[in-house]
Amino acid sequence: MIMKNILFVCHGNICRSPMAEFILKALVKAKGLESRYHIESAAVSTEEIGNPIYPPARRCLSQHGVAFDPEKRARQVIRADYERFDLLICMDASNLRWIRRIIPEDPEGKIRLMMSFTGSSRDVADPWYTGDFEQTFQDVLQACEAMLG
């Protein structure tokens, strides 16, 4: 049984990427596939390192019945993550530019945009700026469902 290691990436690792981490974990658990996936999330910036999931993101996950680890703390992507993970999934084009500073080469094509799994090139809306955590949840859910096929 091959395990798939997935790292979701956003700017601060307090909104979109932890939402994606726990949404995909919930979907994987519902399908009984937990033994086949290792899922984490990280930031491209250092701004929020050590901080917990942003309270409105936590509330949105809870409202949808998605369990999350309240001890989850933001961490930054490191170069070694490229070897550890099969996919490094960025929430937007800005995250993609930032990750290329940390991991300049992508010979295996592991670095992808989240919405690319839905056939779209658009960004996952950043609720830090929009305040619309529900839209972010729906974008992430759609992409995670598409990833799992």
Secondary structure, 3 states (H helix, E strand, C coil): CCCEEEEEEECCCCCHHHHHHHHHHHHHHHCCCHHHEEEEEEECCCCCCCCECCHHHHHHHHHCCCCCCCCCECCECCCCHHHHCCEEEECCHHHHHHHHHHCCCCCCCCEEEHHHHHCCCCCCCCHHHHCCHHHHHHHHHHHHHHHHC
